[in-house]
């Protein structure tokens, strides 16, 4: 029979079933998502899909042996079978001497604002289609512009976490995300694909503005600058470029599991100045309207705001309950799940690199290379910080005036060292680099750039 109980009630039932099967403790994570998603390809709407996803993830312990299983849907029979699989797996698993049990309820839970809008939760598909048509109209008004890729997703999510140590938490949120990827094809020239996005927890973002921002960058690529020789340059990194390089290095090393395993670049730098004093990094799980703001993490631990780096000094690492226990610490409310089909691991909520005080014209003073996008950030060495990425596009500026796109420019260096000693200034505005990632523009000096010039 189909489940006619709430996700939290189903969680309680599943936890009881696990104990009856022989588990000494159990945790149940239930997720339900509903909404609509539109996909745009080459100036036309390709698909309108219904988002309808629900499932249950079960973690159990039999003493110090643990098991995990999941099921899609909320059918009692399927959940029972998943519970049985998890317990069976735990009974034959090797003991984990570090296992210390599932977390207990937090003393209090936050009430962050702007994470749910009932109007957005009840939105009709025709409304989403209207916004998609607006994107197409905006693109068609720009000469030679192609809206090669685009999407609008609007959905609500209900999450529940229940465990046998007293955790019983329910949360509901809405989200709307708009993406656009554009190129300009003009007189034999094809610009790089320029991607932009916007998101909101309570309304559909202004779709026309997303397309316009992408078009503004694409227009900068219609003039080519070929006279830039290989050398060291002052570069200005767009927020999403800063986010990608920082994600592969700095943020990797601020994870509690990486710290405990001895693989963090900052493993022996807690309390020390290891980054530029211009850098303050905050993980803010209660950010008002934040893309990844929730009242609790993937284990039911309360989310919070915490400074990981304060004016260059390493202050904290992020932990879920397991890795916090191994470090002799407490969970920071950063148990992250990739849906109900995964176990929790340390992961970020809303990452904020606090802005500086530089105006846009200050960032562009002199001769600078502005990097709007990169390819290959995933190849950066998380251990050493060494990287080599294609800057696509990189726009060369002189005294605030764009001279043109530098095709094939490659940036190389060591980001751990550069984020410590090469940052000249940070922009005074904060932008969404990616969902849940908020960063300013950053100006760095002495960066190696290889060109075809």
C-alpha positions as CSV (number, residue, x, y, z in Angstrom):
1,X,0.0,0.0,0.0
2,X,1.1,3.6,-0.5
3,X,2.3,5.6,2.4
4,X,-0.5,7.9,3.7
5,X,1.6,9.2,6.6
6,X,3.8,12.3,6.6
7,X,7.6,11.9,5.9
8,X,8.4,12.4,9.5
9,X,5.9,9.8,10.6
10,X,7.3,7.4,8.0
11,X,10.7,8.1,9.5
12,X,9.5,7.1,13.0
13,X,8.0,3.8,11.6
14,X,11.2,3.0,9.7
15,X,13.4,3.6,12.7
16,X,11.2,1.2,14.8
17,X,11.4,-1.4,12.1
18,X,15.2,-1.2,12.2
19,X,15.3,-1.8,15.9
20,X,13.0,-4.8,15.5
21,X,15.3,-6.2,12.8
22,X,18.2,-6.1,15.3
23,X,19.7,-2.6,14.9
24,X,20.9,-1.0,18.1
25,X,20.2,2.5,16.7
26,X,18.8,3.9,13.5
27,X,18.5,7.1,11.5
28,X,16.0,7.8,8.7
29,X,16.2,10.6,6.1
30,X,13.1,11.3,4.0
31,X,13.0,13.7,1.1
32,X,10.2,14.7,-1.1
33,X,10.6,17.2,-4.0
34,X,7.8,18.5,-6.4
35,X,7.9,21.1,-9.1
36,X,8.7,21.8,-12.8
37,X,11.8,22.2,-14.9
38,X,12.1,23.7,-18.4
39,X,15.0,23.1,-20.7
40,X,15.9,25.4,-23.6
41,X,18.3,24.5,-26.4
42,X,19.3,26.7,-29.3
43,X,16.6,29.3,-29.0
44,X,13.7,27.0,-28.4
45,X,12.0,25.3,-25.5
46,X,12.9,21.6,-25.7
47,X,11.2,20.1,-22.7
48,X,8.9,20.7,-19.7
49,X,9.4,18.1,-17.1
50,X,7.6,17.4,-13.9
51,X,9.9,17.1,-10.8
52,X,8.5,14.3,-8.7
53,X,11.1,12.7,-6.6
54,X,10.7,11.0,-3.2
55,X,12.8,8.6,-1.3
56,X,14.1,7.3,2.0
57,X,17.7,6.7,3.2
58,X,18.3,4.5,6.2
59,X,21.5,4.3,8.3
60,X,21.7,1.8,11.1
61,X,24.2,0.6,13.6
62,X,24.6,-2.8,15.2
63,X,27.1,-2.0,17.9
64,X,30.0,-0.4,16.1
65,X,29.0,-1.9,12.7
66,X,27.0,0.3,10.4
67,X,24.9,-0.2,7.3
68,X,23.1,2.0,4.8
69,X,20.3,1.4,2.2
70,X,17.8,3.6,0.4
71,X,14.6,3.3,-1.6
72,X,12.9,5.6,-4.1
73,X,9.3,6.4,-3.3
74,X,7.5,6.1,0.1
75,X,5.8,2.7,-0.2
76,X,5.8,0.9,3.2
77,X,6.9,-2.4,1.6
78,X,9.9,-0.8,-0.1
79,X,10.9,1.1,3.0
80,X,10.7,-2.1,5.1
81,X,12.9,-3.9,2.5
82,X,15.5,-1.1,2.6
83,X,15.5,-1.2,6.4
84,X,16.1,-5.0,6.3
85,X,19.0,-4.5,3.8
86,X,20.6,-1.8,5.9
87,X,20.5,-4.0,9.1
88,X,21.7,-7.1,7.2
89,X,24.6,-5.0,5.8
90,X,25.5,-3.7,9.3
91,X,25.6,-7.2,10.8
92,X,28.4,-8.3,8.4
93,X,30.3,-5.0,8.2
94,X,33.6,-4.7,10.0
95,X,33.6,-2.8,13.3
96,X,34.4,0.9,13.1
97,X,36.3,1.7,16.3
98,X,35.5,5.4,15.7
99,X,31.8,4.9,15.6
100,X,30.1,6.9,18.5
101,X,26.5,6.8,17.5
102,X,24.0,9.1,15.8
103,X,23.7,12.7,17.1
104,X,21.2,13.8,19.8
105,X,18.9,16.8,19.2
106,X,20.5,20.2,19.2
107,X,19.7,22.5,22.2
108,X,17.9,24.9,19.8
109,X,17.1,25.3,16.1
110,X,17.2,28.5,14.1
111,X,14.3,30.1,12.3
112,X,15.9,31.6,9.1
113,X,13.8,33.8,6.9
114,X,12.9,33.7,3.2
115,X,13.3,30.0,2.5
116,X,9.7,29.1,1.7
117,X,6.9,30.8,-0.3
118,X,3.6,29.0,-0.6
119,X,2.9,30.7,-3.9
120,X,6.1,29.3,-5.4
121,X,5.2,25.9,-4.0
122,X,1.8,26.0,-5.9
123,X,3.1,27.5,-9.1
124,X,1.5,26.3,-12.4
125,X,3.5,25.0,-15.3
126,X,2.1,27.8,-17.6
127,X,3.7,30.4,-15.3
128,X,7.1,28.7,-15.7
129,X,6.6,28.6,-19.4
130,X,5.9,32.3,-19.5
131,X,9.2,33.0,-17.9
132,X,11.0,30.7,-20.4
133,X,9.4,32.6,-23.3
134,X,10.6,35.8,-21.7
135,X,14.1,34.5,-21.8
136,X,13.7,33.7,-25.5
137,X,12.3,37.1,-26.3
138,X,15.2,38.8,-24.5
139,X,17.8,36.7,-26.4
140,X,16.1,37.4,-29.8
141,X,16.4,41.1,-29.2
142,X,20.2,40.9,-29.1
143,X,21.8,40.8,-32.6
144,X,23.5,37.6,-33.5
145,X,22.9,36.1,-30.0
146,X,22.1,32.4,-29.6
147,X,20.5,31.2,-26.4
148,X,22.3,27.8,-26.7
149,X,21.4,26.5,-23.3
150,X,18.9,27.6,-20.7
151,X,16.7,26.3,-17.9
152,X,14.2,27.2,-15.3
153,X,13.6,25.0,-12.3
154,X,10.9,25.7,-9.7
155,X,10.3,23.2,-6.9
156,X,9.6,22.7,-3.2
157,X,11.3,20.2,-0.9
158,X,10.2,18.6,2.3
159,X,13.0,17.0,4.4
160,X,12.6,15.0,7.6
161,X,15.3,13.4,9.8
162,X,14.4,11.0,12.6
163,X,16.7,8.9,14.7
164,X,16.5,6.7,17.8
165,X,18.5,9.2,19.9
166,X,15.6,11.7,19.9
167,X,16.1,13.7,16.7
168,X,12.7,14.4,15.0
169,X,13.0,17.3,12.6
170,X,10.9,18.5,9.6
171,X,11.7,21.4,7.2
172,X,10.1,22.7,4.0
173,X,11.7,25.0,1.4
174,X,11.1,26.4,-2.1
175,X,13.7,27.2,-4.7
176,X,13.7,28.7,-8.2
177,X,16.8,28.6,-10.4
178,X,17.4,30.3,-13.8
179,X,20.4,29.5,-16.0
180,X,21.4,30.8,-19.4
181,X,24.3,29.9,-21.7
182,X,24.8,32.2,-24.8
183,X,27.1,32.7,-27.7
184,X,27.4,35.3,-30.4
185,X,28.0,34.2,-33.9
186,X,29.1,37.1,-36.1
187,X,31.0,37.2,-39.4
188,X,32.6,33.9,-38.9
189,X,33.4,34.5,-35.2
190,X,31.9,32.3,-32.5
191,X,32.4,33.5,-29.0
192,X,32.8,31.1,-26.1
193,X,29.7,29.9,-24.3
194,X,29.0,32.4,-21.5
195,X,27.0,31.0,-18.6
196,X,25.0,33.0,-16.1
197,X,22.5,32.0,-13.4
198,X,20.3,33.4,-10.7
199,X,18.4,31.8,-7.9
200,X,15.8,32.6,-5.2
201,X,14.1,30.7,-2.4
202,X,10.9,32.8,-2.7
203,X,10.4,33.9,-6.3
204,X,11.4,33.2,-9.9
205,X,14.4,35.4,-10.6
206,X,14.3,38.0,-13.4
207,X,14.9,35.8,-16.3
208,X,15.6,38.6,-18.8
209,X,18.4,39.9,-16.6
210,X,20.1,36.5,-16.5
211,X,20.2,36.5,-20.3
212,X,21.3,40.2,-20.5
213,X,24.3,39.6,-18.1
214,X,25.5,36.6,-20.3
215,X,25.1,38.7,-23.4
216,X,27.1,41.6,-21.9
217,X,30.1,39.3,-21.4
218,X,29.7,37.6,-24.8
219,X,29.8,41.0,-26.5
220,X,33.2,41.6,-25.0
221,X,34.4,38.6,-26.9
222,X,33.5,39.9,-30.4
223,X,36.8,41.8,-30.5
224,X,40.0,39.6,-30.3
225,X,43.2,40.8,-28.8
226,X,46.2,38.8,-30.0
227,X,49.2,40.8,-28.9
228,X,49.4,39.7,-25.3
229,X,52.7,37.8,-24.7
230,X,53.2,35.0,-22.1
231,X,54.2,36.5,-18.7
232,X,53.0,37.5,-15.3
233,X,49.9,39.7,-15.1
234,X,47.5,41.3,-12.8
235,X,44.3,39.4,-13.1
236,X,40.8,40.0,-12.0
237,X,38.8,36.9,-11.2
238,X,35.0,36.8,-11.6
239,X,33.2,35.5,-8.5
240,X,32.6,32.1,-10.2
241,X,36.3,31.7,-11.1
242,X,37.3,32.6,-7.5
243,X,34.7,30.0,-6.3
244,X,36.0,27.2,-8.6
245,X,39.7,27.7,-7.6
246,X,38.9,28.1,-4.0
247,X,36.5,25.1,-4.0
248,X,39.3,22.8,-5.4
249,X,41.8,24.0,-2.8
250,X,40.9,26.2,0.2
251,X,37.4,24.8,0.8
252,X,38.6,21.3,0.2
253,X,41.2,21.8,3.0
254,X,38.6,23.3,5.4
255,X,36.6,20.0,5.5
256,X,36.7,18.1,8.7
257,X,37.2,14.7,7.1
258,X,40.2,15.9,5.1
259,X,41.6,17.5,8.3
260,X,41.3,14.3,10.3
261,X,42.8,12.2,7.6
262,X,45.9,14.5,7.6
263,X,45.3,15.6,4.0
264,X,44.4,19.3,4.6
265,X,46.8,22.0,3.6
266,X,45.8,23.8,6.8
267,X,46.0,20.7,9.1
268,X,48.7,22.4,11.3
269,X,47.6,26.0,10.8
270,X,44.6,26.3,13.0
271,X,44.7,29.7,14.7
272,X,47.5,30.9,12.3
273,X,47.6,33.4,9.5
274,X,47.5,31.2,6.4
275,X,45.7,33.4,3.9
276,X,45.7,37.0,3.0
277,X,44.2,39.2,5.8
278,X,41.7,40.4,3.2
279,X,40.1,36.9,3.2
280,X,37.3,36.1,5.6
281,X,35.3,32.9,4.8
282,X,32.0,32.2,6.5
283,X,29.8,29.1,6.3
284,X,26.4,30.4,7.0
285,X,23.7,27.8,7.3
286,X,21.1,30.4,8.5
287,X,21.7,33.0,5.8
288,X,18.4,34.7,5.1
289,X,17.1,33.5,1.7
290,X,20.3,31.5,1.2
291,X,20.3,28.8,-1.5
292,X,21.4,26.2,1.0
293,X,19.7,27.6,4.1
294,X,17.9,25.0,6.3
295,X,17.0,24.7,9.9
296,X,19.1,21.5,10.3
297,X,21.7,19.5,8.4
298,X,21.5,16.0,6.9
299,X,21.6,14.4,10.3
300,X,19.2,16.7,12.1
301,X,21.8,18.9,13.8
302,X,21.0,22.6,13.9
303,X,22.7,24.8,11.2
304,X,24.6,27.9,12.3
305,X,26.9,30.7,11.1
306,X,30.5,30.1,11.7
307,X,33.7,31.9,10.5
308,X,36.1,29.4,9.0
309,X,38.8,32.0,8.1
310,X,38.9,35.4,9.8
311,X,41.1,38.0,8.2
312,X,43.3,35.2,6.9
313,X,43.5,33.3,10.2
314,X,42.2,29.7,10.1
315,X,39.5,29.5,12.8
316,X,37.4,26.3,12.1
317,X,36.8,23.3,10.0
318,X,33.4,21.9,9.0
319,X,32.2,18.7,10.6
320,X,29.4,16.2,10.5
321,X,28.9,14.1,13.7
322,X,31.1,11.2,12.6
323,X,34.2,13.2,11.7
324,X,33.7,15.6,14.6
325,X,33.8,12.6,16.9
326,X,37.1,11.4,15.4
327,X,38.5,14.9,15.9
328,X,37.3,15.2,19.5
329,X,35.0,18.0,18.4
330,X,31.2,18.6,18.0
331,X,29.3,18.7,14.7
332,X,29.2,22.1,13.1
333,X,25.9,21.4,11.5
334,X,27.5,20.5,8.2
335,X,26.4,17.0,7.4
336,X,25.7,17.1,3.7
337,X,23.7,14.6,1.6
338,X,23.4,14.3,-2.1
339,X,19.8,13.3,-1.6
340,X,18.3,10.3,0.1
341,X,20.5,7.9,-1.8
342,X,23.7,9.0,0.0
343,X,25.2,8.9,3.5
344,X,26.1,12.3,5.0
345,X,29.6,13.7,4.7
346,X,31.0,17.1,5.7
347,X,29.8,19.7,3.2
348,X,29.1,23.4,3.1
349,X,25.9,25.3,3.5
350,X,26.1,28.8,2.2
351,X,29.8,29.8,1.7
352,X,30.4,33.5,1.8
353,X,33.8,35.2,1.1
354,X,33.2,38.6,2.6
355,X,33.6,41.5,0.2
356,X,36.3,44.2,0.3
357,X,36.0,47.9,-0.5
358,X,37.2,48.1,-4.1
359,X,34.9,49.8,-6.7
360,X,34.7,48.2,-10.2
361,X,36.9,50.9,-11.7
362,X,39.6,50.3,-9.0
363,X,39.7,46.6,-9.9
364,X,40.3,47.5,-13.6
365,X,43.1,50.1,-13.0
366,X,46.2,49.7,-15.3
367,X,46.7,46.7,-17.4
368,X,44.7,43.7,-16.2
369,X,43.3,40.4,-17.6
370,X,39.7,39.8,-16.4
371,X,38.9,36.1,-16.2
372,X,35.1,35.5,-16.6
373,X,35.2,31.7,-16.8
374,X,37.7,28.8,-16.5
375,X,37.9,25.2,-17.7
376,X,39.8,22.6,-15.8
377,X,39.5,23.7,-12.2
378,X,38.8,20.1,-11.2
379,X,42.3,19.2,-12.2
380,X,43.8,21.5,-9.5
381,X,45.8,19.6,-6.8
382,X,43.8,19.8,-3.6
383,X,46.9,18.7,-1.7
384,X,49.5,21.2,-3.1
385,X,47.4,23.9,-4.7
386,X,49.0,23.6,-8.1
387,X,46.7,24.4,-11.0
388,X,46.6,25.0,-14.8
389,X,43.3,26.2,-16.3
390,X,42.0,27.5,-19.5
391,X,40.6,31.1,-19.1
392,X,37.7,31.2,-21.4
393,X,37.0,34.0,-21.8
394,X,39.8,36.3,-20.6
395,X,39.3,39.9,-21.5
396,X,42.3,42.3,-21.6
397,X,41.8,45.8,-20.2
398,X,43.9,48.9,-20.2
399,X,42.9,51.7,-17.8
400,X,39.4,50.4,-17.5
401,X,38.8,50.0,-21.3
402,X,38.3,46.5,-22.8
403,X,40.8,45.7,-25.6
404,X,39.4,42.3,-26.5
405,X,39.2,38.6,-25.9
406,X,42.5,36.7,-25.5
407,X,41.7,33.3,-26.9
408,X,43.6,30.3,-25.5
409,X,44.9,32.1,-22.4
410,X,46.0,29.6,-19.7
411,X,46.4,30.5,-16.0
412,X,48.9,28.5,-13.9
413,X,50.2,28.7,-10.4
414,X,49.7,27.6,-6.8
415,X,46.4,28.9,-5.4
416,X,47.3,28.2,-1.8
417,X,50.2,30.6,-2.1
418,X,48.4,33.1,-4.2
419,X,45.4,33.4,-1.9
420,X,48.0,34.1,0.9
421,X,50.2,36.6,-0.9
422,X,48.8,37.8,-4.3
423,X,45.5,39.3,-3.5
424,X,45.5,43.1,-4.0
425,X,41.9,43.9,-3.4
426,X,38.4,42.5,-3.3
427,X,35.3,44.0,-4.9
428,X,32.8,45.7,-2.6
429,X,29.8,43.8,-4.0
430,X,28.9,40.2,-3.3
431,X,27.5,38.0,-6.0
432,X,26.1,34.5,-6.3
433,X,28.9,32.6,-7.9
434,X,27.0,29.3,-7.8
435,X,24.1,28.1,-5.8
436,X,25.0,28.6,-2.1
437,X,28.3,30.2,-3.0
438,X,28.7,34.0,-2.6
439,X,31.9,35.8,-3.5
440,X,33.2,39.2,-4.7
441,X,35.5,40.0,-7.6
442,X,39.1,39.5,-6.7
443,X,42.3,41.3,-8.1
444,X,45.5,39.3,-7.8
445,X,49.0,40.3,-8.9
446,X,51.9,38.3,-10.5
447,X,49.8,35.5,-12.0
448,X,51.4,33.4,-14.7
449,X,49.5,33.6,-18.0
450,X,50.4,31.6,-21.1
451,X,49.1,33.0,-24.3
452,X,49.3,32.4,-28.1
453,X,50.4,36.1,-28.5
